[in-house]
Amino acid sequence: MPGYRIGVDVGGTKLAYGLFDEHFSLVATAREPSAAELPADDMLRLMHGHMQELLCGMGLGMKDLAGIGMALPGHIYFSRGVIITASNLPNWSNYPAKEKLHALTGASVVLDNDANVAALAEYKLGAGRGAANMVYLTISTGLGGGLVLDGKLFRGTYGSAGELGHTFITENDQITCGCGRTRCAETICSGTGMANYAKMRLAGGAKSILPELAGGMEHITARIIGEAEKRGDALAAETIDRAANGLATVFYNLYQTFGCDRLVYGGGVAKLGERLMGKAEERFYELIPMAKEYPMTIVPAELGDNAGIIGAALLTA
């Protein structure tokens, strides 16, 4: 369908907008605070205003839009356009965002989980180009994922497929996940999981430069852990090693379940690079040597912070 498209990446702290022409070339962007504390209807009206400003700046109006795509954190009932739950957006539970935004704008609206949207962007225009089957893994505050099987996003019946951070990879873990359970991959592999593990070990008497480096134990993050590991800190190295083992298990399970030929990873924690991702890949091949002959190529994402707005716009194609 000809016309312009807007891709919106909705987060707990920011709203990112991209305006794309009919060839999906990015022609304008905007970034605003998300105001997650607002009731959902009010926040949607705020977003509508942002989109009008973005269009107006290009001499356009809502009538020029072929569609609006939205990327949201949480569980999305894709076929109905309903947000079941949204991480960091507590007022959006069971919210019919597709219907509401269409009523405000008159435009066609599509919404999906943010990891699915990033997976679509990487598959079409980024590091997943040319793959038959691809899994996307985002490793940041949490651990998320998206699946592209036989060239199409696989969402599952209720839109919850690809919630890789909440798959169980351990029988015994003392760290509670954000979902309330204690066996999730996210408790081991995510930035939050890494920080919580380091804090737990420190509370148990482990010695480390982490509290000093962070300016207090409560400020420890994956980035600080990476910096401490560079300085030879044993607890930081142990924490990264634990996360690498967890990721190797996630890779193994994905390979065995979906037989994908490519795994694309992104997110802030993945910036630890070879110290985390290199170890995880090496251990994955130790777990399943056949993957050397029948590989699942493991590569970093290419689209960076724009993956959300690009993928959201692609939803409208």
Secondary structure as UniProt FT lines:
FT   STRAND          4..10
FT   STRAND          14..20
FT   TURN            22..23
FT   STRAND          26..33
FT   TURN            36..37
FT   HELIX           40..56
FT   TURN            57..59
FT   HELIX           62..64
FT   STRAND          65..72
FT   STRAND          75..77
FT   HELIX           78..80
FT   STRAND          82..85
FT   TURN            87..88
FT   HELIX           90..92
FT   TURN            93..94
FT   HELIX           97..105
FT   STRAND          109..113
FT   HELIX           114..125
FT   TURN            127..130
FT   STRAND          134..139
FT   STRAND          143..149
FT   TURN            150..151
FT   STRAND          152..153
FT   TURN            157..158
FT   TURN            161..162
FT   HELIX           164..166
FT   TURN            178..179
FT   HELIX           186..189
FT   HELIX           191..203
FT   TURN            204..205
FT   HELIX           210..214
FT   HELIX           217..219
FT   HELIX           222..230
FT   TURN            231..232
FT   HELIX           234..258
FT   STRAND          262..266
FT   HELIX           268..275
FT   HELIX           277..287
FT   HELIX           289..292
FT   STRAND          297..300
FT   HELIX           304..306
FT   HELIX           307..314
FT   TURN            315..316
//
